[in-house]
Amino acid sequence: MFADKARIHIVSGKGGDGCVSFRREKYVPAGGPDGGDGGKGGDIIFEVDKSMNTLFIYKHRYMFKAGNGEPGRGRRCHGKNGDDLILKVPEGTILREEHSGRIVADLSGENQRQIVLKGGQGGRGNMNFATATNQAPQYGQPGKPAMELDLTMELKLVADVGLVGFPNAGKSTFLKKVTNADPKIANYPFTTINPNLGVVNLDNGRGFVLADMPGLIEGAAEGVGLGHEFLRHIERTRMLIHVVDAAPIDGITDPVQEIYSIWNELEAFHPDIMKKPIVIAANKVDAAAGLDEDYVSKIRSEFEPKGYPVFAISAVSGEGVRELLYEVMKLLDTVAPEKVYYEQEFFPEEEIDTEDLPYTVVKETDHFGNLVYVVEGPKIEKMLSYTNLDSEKGFQFFQKFLKTSGIVDRLKEEGAVDGDTVRMYGHAFDYYEG
């Protein structure tokens, strides 16, 4: 079964609580605090698995949760970090925040792995809070809570060639003839509900991936019928084979108008689709002999002068199919693989409310006598606990947060100049006024 959409709920791991503990050993009457830090919660990570071509495994399971961090322990023992949860998906999977529809991740091209939800940071144990005036702190920091997200997953096929045409034009029969795919074929208005993929193998080890798309009807660009469920798969194909019934049995259907009808839907959905090379396969010529009108000639006279090759074929007998496939291979050699990548629109960390949380900016001198600006407080700590600074987009988001929350302006007021060091909970940055 091919599954190209799924809904899931993901939850990252909660950070472990910091420990409150005091050293208790014989001959050590005042051992002091030794409560260790809690472990970090596990991340939710999506990773491309090139052996997958379906989201079927996500159709029957809804909840996915990473491991929680363990609490800290005495003797300065750090709690174990929670296990990350890695979710494997086919290449071309789009993740959207369910309620807004905004894109969370596009797992294709160079983006083969992405941390979608960060686990909560572990809380600090009481050993971190000892000072000259409070040598026995009775508190530890709780671990940061988990993050949750409702996602819709959709798979955009990554195929070289897409088969388009009205239902029952013979696309599924053609796919079965030229590939190892085994699509279901029946004489119904919609014979293909989900896309079928197959590999066409030609001589000398050459070939291409062919996708039979669900049948189109008029109004698909507005969502009528299968609508966008069909059209969104076309965007990543490099070229199209348009299969048309050249032997309409009703005597009324005009194959030329059928072709234009579908092209109008493609144009309405995304004009760039019609810039792709298109080869027309006039199918069912084995059944056209007894017809009064020569529809193949009619199709050729209409479209070949416009630069669209037309091949008379029979998907059942194989007539004309070999010549069509070699023409497609020749055209593919002239078309670079299309890279359609969707930028991230929804950032889970942006949904974290830090507006009313305080922070402080303190000037200190490091071991080398250099001035350092230390920025701390719940506002910074909470945002850092959920932001992946190792990712370029995560770091860009954190820079935006520092500006929009007024922290950059505050540093400027405190006298920070370009090149000064700013330290935030173990992270050091160079200050530059943007």
C-alpha positions in Angstrom: 0.0 0.0 0.0 1.2 3.5 -0.8 0.5 6.0 1.9 1.5 9.6 1.1 -0.1 11.4 4.1 -0.2 10.9 7.8 -1.0 12.7 11.1 1.2 12.3 14.2 1.8 13.9 17.6 5.4 14.2 18.7 6.7 14.9 22.2 10.3 15.6 23.1 11.8 14.4 26.4 11.5 16.3 29.7 14.7 17.4 31.4 15.6 15.6 34.6 15.4 17.5 37.9 18.5 18.7 39.6 19.3 16.9 42.9 19.4 18.3 46.4 22.1 16.3 48.3 24.9 16.9 50.8 28.1 15.0 51.2 27.8 12.8 54.2 31.0 10.8 54.9 32.8 9.9 58.1 35.4 12.5 59.1 33.8 15.0 56.8 31.5 17.0 59.1 30.7 19.7 56.6 30.9 18.1 53.2 28.8 20.7 51.4 26.2 20.3 48.6 26.9 17.6 46.0 23.6 17.3 44.2 24.2 16.5 40.5 22.5 18.0 37.4 19.5 16.3 35.7 19.9 14.7 32.3 18.7 16.4 29.1 15.5 15.2 27.6 15.7 13.4 24.2 15.2 15.2 20.9 12.7 14.3 18.2 14.8 13.9 15.0 13.5 13.2 11.5 15.9 11.4 9.1 15.7 10.4 5.5 15.8 6.7 4.8 16.3 6.2 1.0 15.0 2.6 1.2 11.5 4.0 2.1 8.9 5.2 -0.4 5.8 5.4 1.8 4.5 6.8 5.0 2.5 3.7 5.7 4.2 3.0 9.1 2.8 6.3 10.4 -0.8 5.4 9.4 -1.4 3.2 12.4 0.5 4.9 15.1 -0.2 8.5 16.3 2.0 9.2 19.4 5.8 9.4 19.3 7.8 10.4 22.4 11.5 10.7 23.1 13.0 9.6 26.4 13.0 11.8 29.6 16.2 12.8 31.2 16.9 11.2 34.6 17.2 13.2 37.8 20.6 14.1 39.1 22.0 12.2 42.0 24.2 12.8 45.0 28.0 12.8 44.8 27.8 15.1 41.9 26.4 12.4 39.7 24.8 13.7 36.4 21.5 12.2 35.5 21.4 10.1 32.3 20.3 12.0 29.2 17.0 10.8 27.6 17.2 8.8 24.4 16.6 10.7 21.2 13.8 9.4 19.0 14.8 9.2 15.3 11.8 8.9 13.0 12.7 7.6 9.5 10.9 9.0 6.5 11.2 8.8 2.7 13.0 11.5 0.9 10.7 14.3 -0.1 8.6 14.2 3.1 7.1 17.6 4.1 6.3 18.2 7.8 3.7 20.8 8.5 2.3 22.2 11.8 -1.2 20.7 11.7 -3.2 23.7 12.8 -1.5 26.5 10.8 -0.3 24.4 7.8 3.1 26.1 8.1 6.2 24.1 7.0 8.3 22.7 9.8 10.7 20.7 7.7 11.3 19.6 4.1 13.3 16.4 4.2 14.8 16.5 0.7 18.0 17.6 -1.1 20.7 18.4 1.3 18.4 18.4 4.3 18.6 14.7 5.2 18.3 15.0 9.0 16.6 17.6 11.1 16.0 18.1 14.8 12.4 19.1 15.0 11.8 19.3 18.8 14.6 19.8 21.3 14.4 17.9 24.6 14.2 20.0 27.8 17.5 20.9 29.5 18.2 19.1 32.8 17.9 21.1 36.0 21.0 22.1 37.9 21.7 20.4 41.2 22.3 22.2 44.4 26.1 22.0 44.1 25.7 24.8 41.5 24.1 27.2 43.9 26.6 27.3 46.8 28.0 30.7 47.5 30.0 32.3 50.2 26.8 33.4 52.0 24.8 30.3 51.2 27.0 27.3 51.7 24.1 24.8 52.1 21.5 25.6 49.3 18.4 23.5 49.9 17.1 23.6 46.4 17.8 22.2 42.9 16.5 23.4 39.6 13.6 21.4 38.0 14.2 20.1 34.5 12.7 22.0 31.6 9.4 20.6 30.3 9.0 18.7 27.1 7.8 20.2 23.8 4.8 18.9 21.9 3.7 19.3 18.3 0.9 18.1 16.0 2.3 17.3 12.6 0.9 16.4 9.2 3.3 14.5 7.0 3.0 14.5 3.2 5.2 12.7 0.7 6.0 14.5 -2.5 7.2 12.0 -4.9 10.8 12.3 -6.2 10.4 10.9 -9.6 12.0 11.7 -13.0 8.9 11.4 -15.1 5.2 11.8 -14.2 2.4 10.1 -16.1 -0.6 12.4 -16.4 -3.9 11.9 -18.1 -7.6 11.5 -17.5 -8.8 8.4 -15.6 -8.8 5.2 -17.8 -6.4 6.8 -20.4 -4.2 3.7 -19.8 -1.6 5.1 -17.5 -1.6 2.2 -15.0 -1.4 -0.3 -17.9 1.5 1.6 -19.4 3.3 1.7 -16.0 2.9 -2.0 -15.5 4.1 -2.7 -19.1 7.4 -0.7 -18.8 8.3 -1.2 -15.1 8.3 -3.7 -12.3 5.3 -1.9 -10.6 2.1 -3.7 -10.1 -0.7 -1.1 -10.0 -4.3 -2.1 -9.5 -6.1 -1.7 -12.8 -9.9 -1.6 -13.2 -12.5 0.2 -15.4 -13.7 2.7 -12.9 -13.7 6.6 -13.0 -10.8 6.7 -10.6 -8.6 3.7 -11.2 -5.6 5.1 -9.3 -6.1 6.7 -5.9 -2.5 6.7 -4.8 0.7 7.3 -6.9 2.5 4.2 -8.1 6.3 4.2 -8.6 8.3 2.1 -11.0 11.7 2.0 -12.5 12.2 1.9 -16.3 15.3 0.0 -17.3 16.8 0.6 -20.7 19.9 -0.7 -22.4 23.4 -0.1 -21.0 22.1 0.1 -17.4 20.3 3.4 -18.1 16.8 4.2 -16.9 14.5 6.5 -14.9 11.9 6.5 -12.2 8.3 6.8 -13.5 5.3 7.8 -11.4 1.7 7.1 -12.3 -0.2 10.0 -10.7 -3.9 9.8 -9.7 -6.4 10.6 -12.4 -7.3 14.2 -13.1 -10.7 15.8 -13.6 -11.6 19.4 -14.5 -11.5 21.7 -11.5 -8.6 19.8 -9.8 -6.6 23.0 -9.4 -9.4 24.3 -7.1 -9.5 21.0 -5.2 -12.3 19.3 -7.1 -12.0 15.5 -7.1 -8.6 14.4 -6.0 -7.5 18.0 -6.7 -4.3 19.0 -4.8 -3.8 15.3 -3.8 -2.8 14.8 -7.4 -1.2 18.0 -8.4 1.3 18.4 -5.6 3.1 15.3 -6.8 3.8 16.8 -10.2 6.0 19.6 -8.9 9.2 17.5 -8.5 9.1 15.5 -11.7 11.6 16.6 -14.4 9.2 15.9 -17.3 5.8 14.5 -18.1 4.3 11.8 -20.3 0.7 12.7 -21.1 -1.3 9.6 -21.9 -4.5 10.2 -23.8 -7.1 7.7 -25.1 -6.8 7.8 -28.9 -9.7 5.5 -29.4 -12.6 7.0 -27.5 -15.6 4.6 -27.7 -18.3 7.1 -27.0 -17.7 9.0 -30.3 -18.1 12.3 -28.4 -14.9 12.7 -26.5 -12.2 14.8 -28.2 -8.7 13.7 -27.2 -7.3 17.2 -28.2 -9.6 18.9 -25.8 -8.9 16.4 -23.1 -5.2 17.3 -23.4 -5.9 21.0 -23.2 -8.2 20.5 -20.3 -5.5 18.9 -18.2 -2.9 21.4 -19.2 -5.2 24.1 -18.0 -5.4 22.5 -14.6 -1.6 22.2 -14.4 -1.2 25.8 -15.5 -3.7 27.0 -12.9 -2.0 25.0 -10.1 1.5 26.1 -10.9 2.6 27.8 -14.1 6.1 26.3 -13.9 4.7 22.8 -14.4 4.0 23.6 -18.0 7.6 24.6 -18.6 8.6 21.0 -18.2 9.2 18.9 -21.4 6.0 16.9 -22.3 5.7 13.9 -24.5 2.2 12.8 -25.6 1.4 9.1 -25.8 -1.6 8.5 -27.9 -2.7 5.2 -26.4 -5.0 2.3 -27.4 -4.1 2.5 -31.1 -4.8 -1.2 -31.3 -8.5 -0.4 -30.7 -8.5 2.6 -33.0 -8.5 0.7 -36.3 -12.3 0.5 -36.6 -13.0 4.2 -35.7 -14.3 6.6 -38.3 -11.9 9.4 -37.2 -8.1 9.2 -37.1 -7.5 10.7 -33.7 -3.8 10.0 -33.7 -3.3 12.2 -36.8 -5.5 14.9 -35.2 -3.4 14.9 -32.1 -0.2 15.1 -34.1 -1.3 17.9 -36.3 -2.3 19.9 -33.2 0.7 19.4 -30.9 3.8 18.5 -32.9 4.0 21.9 -34.6 4.1 23.3 -31.1 7.1 21.2 -30.1 5.4 18.3 -28.3 6.4 14.9 -29.7 3.5 12.5 -30.2 3.9 8.7 -30.1 1.1 6.3 -31.2 1.3 3.4 -28.7 -0.6 0.5 -27.3 0.1 -0.1 -23.6 -1.4 -3.6 -23.9 0.5 -4.9 -26.9 3.6 -2.7 -26.5 3.4 -1.1 -29.9 5.4 2.1 -30.1 6.4 1.9 -26.4 10.1 1.3 -26.9 10.4 4.4 -29.2 8.6 6.5 -26.7 10.9 5.5 -23.8 14.0 6.3 -25.7 12.7 9.7 -26.6 12.0 10.3 -22.9 15.5 9.2 -22.0 16.9 11.6 -24.6 14.9 14.5 -23.2 15.9 13.7 -19.6 19.5 14.1 -20.6 18.8 17.7 -21.4 16.9 18.5 -18.2 18.8 19.0 -14.9 17.2 17.3 -11.8 14.8 19.8 -10.4 15.4 20.9 -6.8 12.2 22.2 -5.2 12.9 22.9 -1.6 10.5 24.5 0.9 11.9 26.8 3.5 11.0 26.3 7.1 8.0 28.5 8.2 7.2 27.2 11.6 9.8 27.2 14.4 8.6 25.4 17.5 10.9 27.6 19.7 9.1 30.7 18.5 6.0 29.5 20.2 7.7 29.6 23.6 6.5 32.5 25.7 9.4 34.4 27.3 7.9 37.9 27.1 7.4 38.4 30.9 10.5 36.5 32.0 13.4 38.6 33.5 17.1 38.6 32.7 20.2 40.4 33.8 23.3 41.8 32.1 26.4 41.9 34.4 29.9 43.0 33.5 32.7 40.6 34.6 36.4 40.2 34.1 37.7 36.9 32.9 41.0 35.2 33.9 42.9 37.2 31.2 41.6 40.5 32.4 39.2 40.9 29.5 35.7 42.5 30.0 32.9 39.9 29.5 29.1 40.7 29.5 27.2 37.9 31.2 23.6 37.6 30.3 21.5 35.3 32.4 18.0 34.8 33.8 14.9 32.7 33.1 14.3 34.5 29.7 17.7 33.4 28.3 17.7 30.0 30.0 14.3 29.0 28.7 15.0 30.0 25.1 18.4 28.3 25.1 17.0 25.1 26.4 14.8 24.7 23.3 17.0 26.2 20.6 19.4 24.1 18.5 22.4 26.4 18.2 24.2 23.8 16.1 21.8 24.4 13.2 22.1 27.4 11.1 18.4 28.2 11.2 18.4 27.7 15.0 21.3 30.1 15.4 19.6 32.7 13.1 16.4 32.4 15.2 18.4 32.9 18.4 20.0 36.0 17.0 16.5 37.3 16.0 15.3 36.6 19.6 18.1 38.6 21.1 17.2 41.6 18.9 13.4 41.5 19.2 13.5 40.9 23.0 15.7 44.0 23.5 18.7 42.2 24.8 21.0 43.6 22.1 19.8 47.1 22.9 20.5 46.4 26.6 24.0 45.3 25.9 24.6 48.5 23.9 23.3 50.6 26.8 25.8 48.8 29.1 28.6 49.8 26.8 29.2 46.7 24.7 31.1 47.4 21.4 31.9 45.3 18.4 34.2 42.4 19.3 33.2 42.2 23.0 32.5 38.8 24.5 29.0 37.9 25.6 28.5 34.8 27.7 25.2 33.0 28.2 25.1 29.8 30.2 28.2 28.2 28.8 27.9 29.8 25.3 30.2 32.6 24.3 29.4 35.0 21.5 31.2 38.0 19.9 29.0 41.1 20.1 28.4 43.0 16.9 25.9 45.7 16.4 23.7 44.8 13.5 
